Amino acid sequence: MKPADVATFFRLLTKGRAIPQTELDYINPYTLLVAVVLSAQATDVSVNKATAALFELADDPQKMLDLGEARLKTFVKTIGLFNTKAKNVIALSRALIESHGGAVPRTREALEALPGVGRKTANVVLNVAFGEPTIAVDTHIFRVGNRTGLAPGKTPRAVEDRLVKVVPKKYRLHAHHWLILHGRYTCTARKPKCPECVVRKVCAYRAKTTLA
């Protein structure tokens, strides 16, 4: 996609959502981190349902440790892979207390060193909690990047690197959420809603759907 088209792409996305927001519910950087860890291979809706009551009891690492892994599982058992995720949440909570004074670190390296935290999770926390212009590539962004021609790549990291390179600086802070929401609600996996897509004129997808 040409630089002018990339700029147009994001300018058009801003019309519907001037300042996009994450759809995960959170209270502070710690609960955001926990929510993102829980959201792997799960929907934001399912995570929000599980964490509504959880975060009332445990909104910091020490409270989570006091809650304990067994009781934590009773809150998150409706989320896929909940056994592994609960174990990681307890482990990362302990690591935050032991290595960071209970605070969520603000560097990618420190975040990725936490149990259950990969590059995508670190990018989300850096972007949402700390205002860093990172782009976390999930399944939606990977699809949009490749389908539209915005940032083609064979791996999530390749798409991320391409996006960081091509997205105009003034759009980079919110690019992550514009693309996620576009992929979640318009550029959907099975049948993208091309007729109502605001970026259809600059999109390179050849098999655009019709109203029929």
C-alpha positions in Angstrom: 0.0 0.0 0.0 1.4 3.4 -0.9 2.2 5.9 1.9 -0.6 8.2 0.7 -3.1 5.3 0.9 -1.9 4.3 4.4 -2.4 7.9 5.6 -5.9 7.8 4.0 -6.6 4.4 5.6 -6.0 5.7 9.1 -7.7 9.1 8.5 -10.8 7.3 7.5 -10.7 5.0 10.5 -10.5 8.0 12.8 -13.9 9.2 11.6 -15.7 6.4 13.3 -13.6 6.3 16.5 -11.5 9.4 17.1 -9.9 7.9 20.2 -10.4 4.2 20.3 -10.3 2.3 23.6 -9.6 -1.2 24.6 -12.7 -3.3 25.2 -11.1 -5.1 28.2 -12.3 -3.8 31.5 -9.5 -2.8 34.0 -8.9 -0.6 37.0 -5.1 0.0 36.9 -2.0 -1.3 35.1 -2.0 -4.5 37.1 -5.6 -5.4 36.4 -5.0 -4.6 32.7 -2.0 -6.9 32.7 -4.1 -9.7 34.3 -6.9 -9.1 31.8 -4.7 -9.3 28.8 -3.0 -12.5 30.1 -6.5 -14.0 30.5 -7.6 -12.8 27.1 -5.3 -15.1 25.1 -7.4 -17.3 22.9 -10.5 -15.9 24.6 -12.9 -13.0 23.8 -12.9 -9.7 25.7 -16.5 -10.3 26.6 -15.8 -13.6 28.3 -12.8 -12.1 30.2 -14.8 -9.1 31.4 -17.5 -11.3 32.7 -14.9 -13.3 34.7 -12.9 -10.3 36.0 -15.9 -8.1 37.1 -16.1 -9.9 40.5 -12.4 -10.9 40.6 -11.1 -7.4 40.4 -13.4 -6.3 43.3 -11.4 -8.6 45.5 -7.9 -8.6 43.9 -6.8 -5.4 42.2 -3.1 -5.6 43.1 -0.5 -8.4 43.2 -0.6 -9.0 47.0 -4.4 -9.3 47.0 -4.1 -11.8 44.2 -1.6 -13.9 46.1 -3.9 -13.7 49.2 -6.8 -14.9 47.0 -4.7 -17.9 46.0 -4.6 -20.0 42.8 -7.4 -22.4 43.8 -9.9 -19.6 44.4 -8.7 -17.6 41.4 -9.7 -20.6 39.2 -13.3 -20.3 40.4 -13.5 -16.8 38.9 -11.8 -17.6 35.6 -13.0 -21.2 35.0 -15.2 -20.0 32.1 -12.2 -18.8 30.2 -10.2 -21.2 27.9 -7.0 -22.6 29.4 -8.0 -21.2 32.8 -5.7 -23.6 34.7 -2.6 -22.5 33.0 -3.7 -18.8 33.1 -4.5 -18.9 36.8 -1.0 -20.4 37.5 0.6 -17.6 35.4 -1.4 -14.9 37.1 -0.3 -16.1 40.5 3.3 -16.4 39.3 3.5 -13.0 37.7 1.9 -11.4 40.8 4.6 -12.9 42.9 7.3 -11.8 40.4 5.9 -8.2 40.5 6.2 -8.1 44.3 9.6 -9.7 44.4 11.2 -7.8 41.5 9.2 -4.6 41.0 7.9 -3.6 44.3 4.4 -4.6 43.3 4.3 -2.2 40.3 3.9 -3.2 36.7 7.2 -2.4 34.9 7.2 0.0 32.0 9.8 -1.8 29.7 9.1 -4.5 27.2 12.0 -6.6 28.6 10.8 -6.6 32.1 7.2 -7.3 31.1 8.2 -10.2 28.8 10.2 -11.7 31.7 7.0 -12.1 33.7 5.3 -15.6 33.6 2.6 -15.8 30.9 3.6 -12.5 29.3 4.7 -12.5 25.6 5.4 -9.8 23.2 1.7 -9.2 22.3 0.7 -8.8 26.0 3.6 -6.5 26.7 2.7 -4.3 23.7 -0.9 -4.0 24.9 0.2 -3.0 28.4 2.8 -0.5 27.1 0.2 1.0 24.8 -2.9 1.1 27.0 -1.4 1.6 30.5 1.6 3.7 29.6 0.8 5.5 26.3 3.6 3.9 24.3 3.0 3.8 20.5 3.3 0.0 20.4 1.3 -2.2 18.1 0.2 -5.6 19.4 -0.6 -7.9 16.6 -3.5 -10.3 17.4 -5.5 -12.4 15.0 -7.6 -9.4 13.9 -4.6 -7.1 13.1 -2.8 -10.0 11.4 -5.8 -10.5 9.2 -6.4 -6.8 8.4 -2.7 -6.2 7.8 -2.5 -9.0 5.2 -6.0 -8.8 3.7 -6.0 -5.0 3.0 -2.3 -4.9 1.9 -1.6 -2.4 4.7 1.1 -4.6 6.3 1.5 -8.0 4.7 3.6 -10.5 6.6 3.8 -14.3 7.3 4.1 -13.9 11.1 2.6 -11.6 13.7 6.1 -10.1 14.3 6.5 -9.4 10.5 3.2 -7.6 10.5 4.1 -5.6 13.6 7.4 -4.5 12.2 5.8 -3.5 8.9 3.1 -1.5 10.7 5.6 0.3 12.9 7.4 1.3 9.7 4.4 2.4 7.6 1.9 3.9 10.0 2.2 7.7 10.1 3.5 8.9 13.5 0.4 10.9 14.3 -1.7 7.7 14.1 0.7 5.2 15.8 -0.5 5.6 19.4 -4.1 4.4 18.6 -3.3 2.3 15.5 -3.5 -0.9 17.5 -7.1 -0.3 18.6 -8.3 1.1 15.3 -7.1 -2.0 13.6 -8.4 -4.4 16.2 -11.9 -2.9 16.2 -11.9 -2.7 12.4 -11.0 -6.4 12.3 -13.5 -7.4 15.0 -16.5 -5.6 13.6 -16.0 -4.8 9.9 -13.1 -6.8 8.3 -14.3 -10.0 9.9 -12.8 -13.4 9.3 -15.4 -15.3 7.4 -17.2 -12.6 5.5 -15.8 -9.1 5.7 -18.4 -6.3 5.6 -16.9 -4.6 2.6 -20.0 -2.6 1.5 -20.0 -0.7 4.8 -16.2 -0.5 5.2 -14.8 3.1 5.4 -11.5 2.1 3.9 -12.7 0.0 1.0 -11.4 2.4 -1.6 -7.8 2.0 -0.5 -8.1 -1.7 0.5 -6.2 -4.1 -1.8 -8.5 -7.1 -1.0 -9.6 -8.4 -4.4 -12.5 -10.6 -3.3 -14.6 -7.8 -1.7 -18.0 -8.8 -0.6 -21.2 -7.3 -1.9 -24.6 -6.5 -0.4 -26.1 -9.6 -1.8 
